């Protein structure tokens, strides 16, 4: 979407990236990230599993860098932006309430993925702020996410869910 106040400049941000220095499931170093990221991407959001803290001295020239977190719930995975501490519960409604009570945003990550912890049709039973289109899943799974967002009248965000360099530059 066009960002307010930026004229004709579009701000494309990959809202779901994992780094190997923080996520054991990732093989993506910061050097690989900066060398592999398309010049069409203006920013990234580091969303490592269960880690909220920013990385000290981590910056890319001209690249906007944000931090969120991927949280595994019993029902599926979600992305949280804008919170300072992790919830104690793993029950989705409790996690979403914690995020909202602390001024954050709760995004349903890869809701119909066959290879991730996914909410599937249970997505309709939760108070998400947006739905993710994910670069790491199949086209028809993203189509189901797109339909769910339309039914729920929620915006879509894009994330590569990159764990390896070749997974970057898919969705933003």
Beta strands, then each sheet from edge to edge (+ up, - down):
strand 1: 13-17
strand 2: 43-46
strand 3: 64-72
strand 4: 77-81
strand 5: 105-108
strand 6: 130-134
strand 7: 155-159
sheet 1: 1+ 2+ 3+ 4- 5+ 6+ 7+
end
